[in-house]
Amino acid sequence: MGKFGQYQVDYYRVDKNPDIQDMNDLPNLLQKFEGCGELQTRVFEGTLPAASNPGIVYNITLYNYKNSGDGIFKAKLTYLEAEQGKDIAFEFGGRQFTLKGSAEDKNATVLQFIPFNNQEETMNFLYQDNKLIMLDKDMKRIQSKLNYTLTKKE
C-alpha cells in the first residue's frame, strides 16, 4: 500500500523484451525456482464492448507456476466486423503481474498485463471468483451497464 492509503505499483526491470516467433513458446520464458510448484495454464474469454464495432473477443491465456503470482500471458483479440464486415484478429504476449489493491479496494487482486511489444496498452483486470473484470487506466471499474467481464474456461 502506498502513501495515504493509495495503491502502489512496483515493477522489476527487464533489459530486453524477448523476440517471440511462436506464441506457443511463451511458457518457456518463465523461470522456475525451487518450491514454485507446477506450471498452471488458465484461459479467460469474453466479448467486451467496442466503440466502432459490435465488440472485441478477448481470449487471454495465463501461464504461471502455482506458488507464484506473476507469469506470462498470451492475448488474442478479435475485433468483430472491423474491416468491411470481416473480423480482424491479432495476438501478442507479455508479462503478467499480480498486484494487491485497486483504486477502489485495498484488498483487491489485480492482474496487470504488460505487452512485450510496447505497441499495445497495459491492461488491468480485477481478479474475482475466477473472472477478470476490466479496469480503467486509473485502476477503477469501468462505469457502464455494458459487460466488461472475462470468464475462466474450464
C-alpha positions in Angstrom: 0.0 0.0 0.0 1.3 3.4 -0.9 1.2 6.8 0.7 -2.2 8.0 2.1 -3.8 4.5 1.5 -3.4 4.7 -2.3 -2.3 1.6 -4.2 1.3 1.3 -5.3 2.7 -0.5 -8.4 6.2 -1.9 -8.3 7.9 -3.3 -11.4 11.1 -5.2 -12.0 13.3 -4.2 -14.9 14.0 -6.4 -17.8 16.9 -5.4 -20.1 15.3 -6.7 -23.3 11.9 -7.9 -24.3 12.1 -11.4 -25.8 11.7 -11.9 -29.6 8.7 -14.2 -29.8 8.4 -16.1 -33.0 5.8 -18.6 -31.9 3.3 -17.8 -29.2 3.3 -21.4 -28.1 6.9 -20.8 -26.8 5.7 -18.3 -24.1 5.7 -20.7 -21.2 9.4 -21.5 -21.9 10.2 -17.9 -20.9 9.2 -18.5 -17.2 12.0 -19.1 -14.8 11.3 -21.9 -12.4 12.5 -21.6 -8.9 12.6 -24.3 -6.2 9.2 -24.6 -4.5 7.3 -22.7 -7.1 5.0 -25.6 -7.9 3.7 -26.9 -11.2 3.0 -24.8 -14.3 -0.6 -23.6 -14.4 -2.4 -22.6 -17.6 -5.6 -20.6 -17.2 -7.8 -19.3 -20.1 -10.2 -16.4 -19.8 -12.6 -15.4 -22.6 -15.4 -12.9 -23.3 -16.7 -10.3 -25.7 -16.1 -6.8 -24.4 -17.7 -3.6 -25.8 -16.0 -1.6 -28.6 -16.8 1.9 -29.8 -16.7 1.3 -33.6 -17.8 -2.4 -34.0 -20.0 -5.0 -32.3 -17.3 -5.9 -29.8 -13.9 -7.4 -29.2 -13.5 -11.0 -28.3 -10.7 -11.3 -25.7 -9.0 -14.7 -25.3 -6.3 -14.4 -22.6 -4.1 -17.4 -21.6 -2.1 -17.1 -18.4 1.0 -19.2 -17.6 2.4 -19.1 -14.1 3.8 -21.5 -11.5 1.3 -22.4 -8.8 3.1 -20.7 -6.0 4.0 -17.6 -8.0 1.6 -14.7 -8.7 3.5 -13.4 -11.7 3.8 -15.1 -15.1 3.4 -14.7 -18.8 0.3 -14.1 -20.8 -0.9 -14.5 -24.4 -3.8 -12.4 -25.7 -5.8 -12.9 -28.8 -8.1 -10.0 -29.6 -10.7 -10.4 -32.3 -12.3 -7.2 -33.5 -15.8 -8.2 -34.8 -16.8 -6.9 -38.2 -13.8 -4.5 -38.0 -12.9 -4.3 -41.7 -15.6 -4.2 -44.3 -17.7 -6.6 -42.1 -14.9 -9.0 -41.5 -13.3 -9.9 -38.2 -9.7 -8.9 -37.6 -7.6 -10.9 -35.0 -4.1 -10.4 -33.7 -2.1 -12.0 -30.9 0.5 -10.6 -28.6 2.2 -11.7 -25.4 3.7 -10.1 -22.3 4.4 -10.2 -18.6 1.6 -10.8 -16.1 1.9 -9.3 -12.6 -0.3 -9.8 -9.6 -1.0 -6.6 -7.7 -2.6 -6.1 -4.3 -5.2 -3.3 -4.2 -7.0 -1.2 -6.7 -8.1 2.4 -6.6 -11.4 1.3 -5.0 -10.4 -1.7 -2.8 -7.1 -2.0 -1.0 -7.6 -5.8 -0.7 -8.5 -6.5 -4.3 -6.4 -8.7 -6.5 -5.5 -7.1 -9.8 -3.8 -8.9 -12.7 -1.8 -6.5 -14.8 -0.8 -7.4 -18.4 2.2 -5.6 -19.8 2.8 -6.4 -23.5 6.3 -7.2 -24.7 5.9 -5.2 -27.9 5.3 -1.7 -26.4 2.6 -1.2 -29.1 -0.3 -2.4 -27.1 -1.7 -0.8 -23.9 -1.1 -2.2 -20.5 -4.3 -3.9 -19.4 -5.6 -4.2 -15.8 -8.2 -6.7 -14.6 -9.8 -7.2 -11.3 -9.5 -11.0 -10.5 -12.6 -12.1 -8.7 -14.3 -15.5 -8.4 -12.4 -16.9 -11.5 -13.4 -13.9 -13.6 -11.4 -11.0 -14.9 -13.2 -7.6 -14.8 -11.5 -4.9 -16.9 -10.4 -1.8 -15.1 -9.7 1.6 -16.5 -6.3 3.3 -16.6 -6.8 4.6 -13.0 -7.5 1.0 -11.8 -11.2 1.7 -11.3 -14.1 -0.4 -12.5 -15.5 0.9 -15.8 -18.7 2.7 -15.1 -21.1 1.3 -17.6 -24.1 -1.0 -17.9 -22.1 -3.0 -20.5 -20.3 -6.2 -19.7 -16.5 -5.9 -19.1 -16.0 -9.4 -17.7 -14.0 -12.3 -19.0 -14.8 -15.8 -17.7 -12.5 -18.6 -17.0 -12.8 -21.5 -19.4 -12.9 -25.0 -17.8 
